Amino acid sequence: MTQVPDWLIRLAEQAQQLPVPQTMLPPDGRGRPAAVLMLFGEGPLGPDVLLIQRSTRGRRHAGQPAFPGGGVDPEDGGPIEAALREAEEETGADPRGVHVLCTLPELYLTYSDNRVTPVVAWWREPSAVHAASPDEVESVERVPIGELVDPANRVMLRHPSGMKGPAFQVRGMLVWGFTAMILDSVLRAGGLERPWDTSRTAELPPDLDGRPR
C-alpha cells in the first residue's frame, strides 16, 4: 500500500481548476453520461498511468488508445462508480485498491453525444491488469509519465479536417484525440510537462476512423 504522492495531489488540485473549452461545454438536456478513469500509480519505471488499446474489432474508436471507461449505468450511482466498474471490466483492475482523488469538469463530446466525467485516482494497491474484455480491449499498458512527457514522444497531430491537437507516441501507441487532450492538459496543469517542439506535426494515419477518443 502506498500513500498518495505529493505530485499527484498537486496535479489533482490544479486539474480541477482547468477551464472547459467552449466547444466542450455540456448542453442542457443532451448527452449520455459517461466516465473515464485516469488511474495513476507507481510502476517499476516510476509514476505511470493506465491506458487501454481498444480492439480493432470494435464498432467505435477501433484500435485507439484510451482511458478505461464507458457509459454511466443507472445502477452505478454516478461517474465514479461507473469509471471503477468499467476499469475492472476492461482491465481487471481491482477497485478495492484504487483511491479516488477527484472528478474533473464534465466534457461534452459532440461526435458521440457523451457527457464525459474524468475521474482522477491513485493506485494504492496495484493489481494485475490485462485485456479482460477482448471484444473491446486489445491490450492494456501502464505508461510511465516520464515517457509521456519526453519531448521526443510529443507531436501535434493533424486531422483530415485540418484541425490539430496534441498526441503522444509511446509504447507503440499513438495516443490522440480526447485522451491526448486530457493528458496534455492535466500533465501541464500538474507541472509535469517538459518543453517540446509544438511545431512538430504528423498526419493522422489513414487506418484510423477520423473520430478522436
C-alpha positions in Angstrom: 0.0 0.0 0.0 1.4 3.4 -0.9 0.2 6.9 0.1 -0.9 9.4 -2.5 2.3 11.2 -3.6 2.6 15.0 -3.4 2.9 15.4 -7.1 -0.4 13.7 -7.7 -2.1 15.8 -5.0 -0.9 18.9 -6.7 -1.9 17.6 -10.1 -5.4 16.8 -8.9 -5.8 20.2 -7.3 -4.7 22.1 -10.4 -6.6 19.8 -12.8 -9.9 20.6 -11.1 -9.4 24.3 -12.0 -8.9 23.6 -15.7 -11.4 25.6 -17.8 -13.8 23.7 -20.0 -13.3 24.6 -23.7 -16.3 26.4 -25.1 -16.8 23.7 -27.7 -17.0 21.0 -24.9 -19.5 22.7 -22.6 -22.3 20.2 -21.9 -25.6 21.3 -23.5 -28.7 21.3 -21.4 -30.7 18.1 -21.6 -28.4 16.4 -24.1 -25.8 13.7 -24.0 -25.3 10.3 -22.4 -23.5 10.4 -19.0 -20.1 8.6 -19.2 -16.9 8.5 -17.2 -13.2 7.6 -17.7 -10.7 6.6 -15.1 -7.3 8.4 -15.0 -5.6 5.8 -12.8 -2.1 6.9 -11.7 0.3 4.5 -10.0 3.9 3.8 -9.1 5.4 1.3 -11.5 8.9 -0.2 -12.0 9.9 2.8 -14.1 8.3 5.5 -11.9 4.9 7.1 -11.9 2.6 5.9 -14.6 -1.0 6.0 -15.9 -3.2 3.1 -17.1 -4.2 3.2 -20.7 -6.0 0.6 -22.9 -5.7 -0.1 -26.6 -9.2 -0.6 -28.0 -9.9 -3.7 -30.1 -9.7 -3.4 -33.8 -13.0 -5.4 -33.8 -14.8 -2.6 -32.0 -17.5 -0.6 -33.8 -16.3 2.7 -32.4 -12.8 4.0 -31.7 -11.4 0.8 -33.1 -7.7 0.3 -32.3 -7.4 3.6 -30.4 -5.7 4.1 -27.1 -8.0 5.5 -24.3 -8.6 5.6 -20.6 -10.7 2.8 -19.3 -14.3 4.0 -19.2 -17.8 4.0 -20.7 -21.4 4.9 -20.1 -22.8 5.5 -16.6 -25.4 2.9 -16.0 -28.5 3.5 -13.7 -27.1 1.1 -11.1 -23.7 2.8 -10.9 -24.9 5.7 -8.8 -22.6 8.2 -10.6 -19.5 8.7 -12.7 -17.0 7.4 -10.0 -18.7 4.0 -9.7 -19.0 3.8 -13.5 -15.3 4.6 -14.0 -14.2 2.0 -11.5 -16.6 -0.7 -12.9 -15.6 -0.1 -16.4 -11.9 -0.2 -15.5 -12.4 -3.6 -13.7 -14.4 -5.0 -16.7 -11.9 -3.8 -19.3 -8.6 -4.4 -17.5 -9.3 -6.5 -14.4 -8.1 -3.6 -12.1 -9.4 -4.3 -8.6 -11.4 -1.2 -7.5 -10.6 -2.0 -3.8 -7.0 -0.9 -4.4 -8.0 2.4 -6.0 -8.2 5.7 -4.1 -10.3 8.3 -5.9 -9.0 11.8 -5.5 -11.4 13.9 -7.5 -13.6 14.3 -10.6 -12.8 16.8 -13.3 -15.4 19.0 -15.0 -17.8 17.2 -17.3 -16.8 17.4 -21.0 -19.3 17.1 -23.9 -18.2 15.1 -27.0 -20.3 16.1 -29.9 -19.4 13.2 -32.2 -20.5 10.6 -29.7 -23.1 12.7 -27.8 -21.4 11.7 -24.5 -21.0 13.9 -21.4 -17.7 12.5 -20.0 -16.5 12.9 -16.4 -12.8 12.2 -16.0 -12.1 10.6 -12.6 -8.6 11.0 -11.2 -7.4 8.2 -8.9 -4.3 6.8 -7.2 -3.5 3.0 -7.4 -2.6 2.5 -3.8 -2.6 -1.3 -4.2 -1.9 -2.2 -7.8 -3.4 -5.4 -9.2 -2.5 -7.4 -12.3 -4.2 -6.0 -15.4 -4.9 -7.5 -18.8 -7.3 -7.2 -21.7 -10.2 -8.5 -19.6 -12.8 -7.8 -22.3 -11.2 -9.0 -25.6 -14.1 -7.8 -27.8 -13.5 -4.3 -26.5 -9.8 -4.2 -25.5 -6.8 -5.3 -27.5 -4.1 -4.6 -24.8 -3.5 -2.8 -21.5 -0.5 -0.6 -20.7 0.9 1.1 -17.7 2.5 4.0 -19.5 5.3 5.8 -17.5 4.7 9.6 -17.1 8.4 10.0 -18.0 7.7 8.6 -21.4 4.6 10.8 -21.9 6.4 14.0 -21.1 9.6 13.1 -23.1 9.8 15.7 -25.8 10.8 13.0 -28.3 7.4 11.4 -27.8 5.4 14.5 -28.4 3.8 15.6 -31.6 0.9 17.7 -33.0 -1.4 15.5 -35.0 -3.3 16.9 -37.9 -6.8 15.6 -38.6 -8.1 15.3 -42.2 -10.4 18.2 -41.3 -7.3 20.4 -40.9 -7.7 20.6 -37.1 -4.6 19.8 -35.0 -4.2 18.6 -31.5 -1.5 17.2 -29.1 -0.6 13.5 -29.4 1.8 11.1 -27.7 3.9 8.3 -29.4 4.5 5.8 -26.6 4.7 2.0 -26.3 3.9 1.5 -29.9 0.7 3.5 -29.5 -0.4 6.8 -31.0 -2.4 8.5 -28.2 -4.5 11.2 -29.7 -7.9 12.9 -29.7 -9.8 13.2 -26.5 -7.5 11.0 -24.4 -4.4 13.0 -25.5 -6.1 16.3 -24.9 -6.9 15.4 -21.3 -3.4 14.0 -20.7 -1.8 17.1 -22.2 -4.0 19.5 -20.1 -3.6 17.6 -16.8 0.1 16.9 -17.1 0.7 20.6 -17.9 -1.6 21.8 -15.0 0.3 19.5 -12.7 3.6 21.0 -13.6 4.9 17.7 -15.1 5.1 18.8 -18.8 8.5 19.3 -20.3 9.1 21.8 -23.1 8.6 20.2 -26.5 8.5 21.3 -30.2 4.9 22.1 -30.9 5.7 22.8 -34.5 6.5 19.1 -35.0 3.5 17.9 -36.9 2.3 14.4 -38.1 -0.7 13.4 -40.2 -3.5 11.2 -38.7 -2.8 7.7 -40.1 -5.5 6.7 -42.7 -6.4 3.5 -41.0 -7.8 5.4 -38.0 -11.5 6.2 -38.2 -11.1 10.0 -38.1 -13.0 10.5 -34.8 -11.0 11.3 -31.7 -11.3 9.5 -28.4 
